[in-house]
Amino acid sequence: MRKKLLGLTVAAVAAFAGAGHAEDKNVTIGVSIPAASHGWTSGVIYHAERVAKQLMESHPGLNVVVKTSPDPASQANAVQDLATQGIDALVILPTDPDPLVNAIKEIKGNGTFVSIVDRAPSVNDNSVRDLYVAGNNFALGQTAGEYIKSTTPEAEVVVIRGMPIPIDQERQDGFDKGIAGSNVKVLDRQYGNWNRDDAFKVMQDYLTKYPKIDVVWCQDDDMAVGVLQAIEQAERDDIQYVVAGAGSKEMIKRVMDGDKMIPVDVLYPPAMVGTALEMTVANFYGQVPVRGVYTIDATLVTKDNAGEYYFPDSPF
């Protein structure tokens, strides 16, 4: 995985813990994130608030303001509102990045430290951000593909895609690389829109069209819920397992419990917003270099390590 940072991440995250001399520094950070439109964004809100609370307890001079927005227009207004509060830094996970470029550029032009999370605008450089923290979409697909290749190298697989946007294609390209050199056969690929109800319908269609399916790969844990419901309703016993991704508490718990239908999960954690917030705070209190690009591993979650990624209090 690429981890391109101007400095060591471990130092960045840990340094402010020992920076007692700077605890009297007053710093205000605005966090702008999408409203909870589905499970993953619910997790984003949970982790943003969880980490903000922890950091403010550790740094008496720190104030973190979290705002949620349902669409780009309202998020642009939220960013402007945060700017009027005199924030020192903005951590933003855009609802849709390109329509927000001007709002982000404006606040950065005022000298505000800007961290973009997950969804980068087409122009993703120093003109719009100081720090970019994201999951690795290509690796999410590749990790899933490699698991299927090593576990069931002759599998007949159906794929449920996300939406027709670039990150979906990155995941597809990674998956194809992951299964390369095997006899894994992809029977079909259809969009499930990262939605459990849509994925349920797609899986019903697959179950009607294909009398034998070995494995299902769907990019998202929400979609996996719909996939499992469709399989159960159809009483099909030929499907060996489902591979999804994100790291929801439901799927992580299934992995922990040894559920044969969900033997693994691939991380694309909503907690990455917390990583960005921690690193942004380190810029002020740890006085360590954090500008650059940080890409989070698409970790394969197995029964052995699932406990490390289980957040039972999270809504996702």
ZATOR-214325 format. One line per 2 residues: number of its first residue (from 1); their letters; for each residue x, y, z of C-alpha. Coordinates in steps of 0.02 Angstrom, whole numbers. Layout:
! residues N
NUM = a = X/Y/Z | ...
This chain:
! residues 316
1 = mr = 0/0/0 | 54/178/-36
3 = kk = 84/281/118 | 154/444/55
5 = ll = 174/564/200 | 303/695/236
7 = gl = 346/613/402 | 306/454/496
9 = tv = 123/425/531 | 157/340/695
11 = aa = 251/492/753 | 114/606/690
13 = va = -23/516/785 | 77/488/944
15 = af = 179/646/957 | 42/757/1026
17 = ag = 16/637/1172 | 180/697/1245
19 = ag = 169/878/1193 | 117/945/1362
21 = ha = 204/1110/1333 | 80/1150/1196
23 = ed = -79/1105/1290 | -122/1287/1323
25 = kn = -130/1322/1136 | -307/1361/1078
27 = vt = -352/1273/916 | -523/1259/833
29 = ig = -554/1125/702 | -710/1112/597
31 = vs = -766/941/536 | -885/938/387
33 = ip = -957/768/340 | -1109/697/250
35 = aa = -1271/665/341 | -1311/482/373
37 = sh = -1381/426/206 | -1329/244/231
39 = gw = -1232/135/351 | -1057/191/304
41 = ts = -1094/375/326 | -1177/337/493
43 = gv = -1011/260/542 | -919/416/484
45 = iy = -1024/524/601 | -997/404/746
47 = ha = -808/400/727 | -794/588/697
49 = er = -885/623/860 | -795/484/954
51 = va = -621/542/906 | -665/726/928
53 = kq = -717/691/1107 | -557/594/1144
55 = lm = -446/729/1071 | -532/871/1163
57 = es = -511/775/1326 | -325/758/1289
59 = hp = -302/940/1237 | -391/1069/1347
61 = gl = -362/1206/1218 | -440/1108/1075
63 = nv = -616/1136/1011 | -687/1022/875
65 = vv = -850/1070/790 | -936/931/690
67 = kt = -1066/976/559 | -1164/857/447
69 = sp = -1240/901/278 | -1355/804/161
71 = dp = -1295/877/-5 | -1157/982/-83
73 = as = -1252/1147/-73 | -1288/1131/112
75 = qa = -1111/1069/143 | -1040/1224/56
77 = na = -1147/1330/173 | -1084/1229/322
79 = vq = -904/1259/270 | -938/1446/256
81 = dl = -1020/1444/427 | -868/1357/500
83 = at = -755/1487/419 | -849/1626/509
85 = qg = -807/1540/673 | -622/1569/642
87 = id = -569/1387/627 | -386/1344/616
89 = al = -416/1185/516 | -552/1101/414
91 = vi = -573/912/402 | -697/877/262
93 = lp = -769/719/188 | -865/791/40
95 = td = -1039/731/-5 | -983/758/-186
97 = pd = -809/832/-203 | -808/933/-365
99 = pl = -955/1049/-323 | -865/1091/-160
101 = vn = -696/1136/-235 | -726/1324/-233
103 = ai = -786/1323/-52 | -633/1221/0
105 = ke = -514/1331/-99 | -587/1486/-21
107 = ik = -562/1426/157 | -387/1364/118
109 = gn = -347/1533/41 | -379/1609/212
111 = gt = -233/1509/282 | -338/1369/355
113 = fv = -260/1195/362 | -370/1081/255
115 = si = -383/891/267 | -490/803/136
117 = vd = -553/629/176 | -601/487/58
119 = ra = -678/582/-88 | -552/688/-179
121 = ps = -600/821/-305 | -534/808/-482
123 = vn = -406/938/-431 | -328/853/-280
125 = dn = -168/948/-247 | -95/1080/-135
127 = sv = -215/1210/-204 | -362/1128/-114
129 = rd = -286/1031/31 | -139/1005/145
131 = ly = -180/825/188 | -276/688/99
133 = va = -329/532/194 | -419/392/103
135 = gn = -447/208/88 | -373/114/-59
137 = nf = -512/69/-179 | -402/-31/-296
139 = al = -335/-132/-150 | -511/-163/-83
141 = gq = -552/-255/-243 | -383/-337/-257
143 = ta = -388/-404/-79 | -559/-481/-109
145 = ge = -503/-556/-273 | -345/-630/-199
147 = yi = -444/-710/-58 | -565/-792/-180
149 = ks = -421/-845/-292 | -329/-929/-148
151 = tt = -484/-1005/-66 | -589/-1061/-215
153 = pe = -480/-1047/-371 | -612/-1131/-481
155 = ae = -758/-1027/-417 | -900/-959/-521
157 = vv = -928/-785/-452 | -1062/-652/-467
159 = vi = -1014/-472/-434 | -1122/-332/-365
161 = rg = -1044/-165/-405 | -1072/1/-319
163 = mp = -1115/147/-431 | -1047/199/-602
165 = ip = -916/318/-532 | -724/310/-534
167 = id = -700/227/-364 | -813/84/-419
169 = qe = -704/57/-572 | -547/60/-465
171 = rq = -621/-78/-358 | -668/-179/-512
173 = dg = -493/-160/-585 | -417/-216/-420
175 = fd = -531/-368/-412 | -485/-420/-589
177 = kg = -302/-408/-544 | -333/-508/-386
179 = ia = -409/-656/-478 | -288/-649/-624
181 = gs = -200/-814/-660 | -338/-920/-584
183 = nv = -489/-1011/-654 | -609/-897/-562
185 = kv = -751/-857/-682 | -855/-698/-665
187 = ld = -1032/-741/-719 | -1107/-567/-708
189 = rq = -1081/-389/-642 | -1226/-274/-599
191 = yg = -1243/-114/-497 | -1316/-122/-323
193 = nw = -1288/64/-284 | -1210/21/-115
195 = nr = -1387/-8/-54 | -1452/-165/32
197 = dd = -1623/-159/-53 | -1548/-138/-227
199 = af = -1422/-275/-192 | -1563/-389/-135
201 = kv = -1649/-365/-303 | -1489/-394/-401
203 = mq = -1454/-552/-303 | -1630/-614/-334
205 = dy = -1598/-590/-520 | -1434/-685/-509
207 = lt = -1515/-828/-416 | -1646/-842/-552
209 = ky = -1522/-834/-696 | -1384/-946/-628
211 = pk = -1419/-1120/-559 | -1245/-1130/-485
213 = id = -1152/-989/-397 | -1002/-1022/-288
215 = vv = -957/-850/-221 | -1030/-675/-215
217 = wc = -919/-522/-213 | -1007/-360/-167
219 = qd = -909/-204/-129 | -1004/-150/24
221 = dd = -1064/-224/188 | -1235/-143/170
223 = ma = -1258/-233/5 | -1203/-396/86
225 = vg = -1353/-386/203 | -1470/-386/53
227 = vl = -1370/-525/-32 | -1383/-639/119
229 = qa = -1570/-607/133 | -1596/-655/-49
231 = ie = -1494/-814/-29 | -1589/-863/128
233 = qa = -1759/-831/49 | -1714/-933/-104
235 = er = -1649/-1074/8 | -1497/-1093/-103
237 = dd = -1358/-1198/-27 | -1234/-1191/-172
239 = iq = -1162/-1020/-126 | -1009/-1053/-20
241 = yv = -979/-878/46 | -996/-691/18
243 = va = -852/-566/20 | -898/-385/55
245 = ga = -807/-234/121 | -806/-82/235
247 = gs = -792/-154/410 | -969/-137/478
249 = ke = -997/-204/653 | -1124/-332/587
251 = mi = -1003/-408/462 | -855/-399/581
253 = kr = -959/-490/713 | -1004/-625/586
255 = vm = -820/-648/549 | -780/-655/735
257 = dg = -914/-786/762 | -851/-897/621
259 = dk = -1002/-874/507 | -964/-983/356
261 = mi = -1057/-865/240 | -951/-715/294
263 = pv = -778/-789/326 | -688/-623/295
265 = dv = -718/-439/266 | -610/-306/183
267 = ly = -584/-142/274 | -634/24/200
269 = pp = -662/99/371 | -774/248/408
271 = am = -651/276/551 | -532/353/424
273 = vg = -613/520/468 | -542/494/643
275 = ta = -370/460/569 | -379/625/474
277 = le = -435/718/630 | -295/644/736
279 = mt = -165/691/606 | -236/866/588
281 = va = -225/890/776 | -46/825/772
283 = nf = -2/965/652 | -43/1091/788
285 = yg = 2/1004/950 | 136/882/897
287 = qv = 220/1004/778 | 260/860/661
289 = pv = 247/860/470 | 83/784/415
291 = rg = 55/865/246 | 38/745/101
293 = vy = -61/590/56 | -102/448/175
295 = ti = -181/291/104 | -257/166/225
297 = da = -229/-19/198 | -373/-126/134
299 = tl = -345/-251/273 | -417/-425/259
301 = vt = -519/-453/417 | -515/-634/475
303 = kd = -573/-723/631 | -398/-698/703
305 = na = -396/-508/692 | -580/-460/687
307 = ge = -582/-405/868 | -466/-261/826
309 = yy = -597/-184/711 | -757/-217/808
311 = fp = -848/-62/873 | -1009/-128/953
313 = ds = -1073/47/995 | -1058/109/816
315 = pf = -1217/120/711 | -1120/37/570
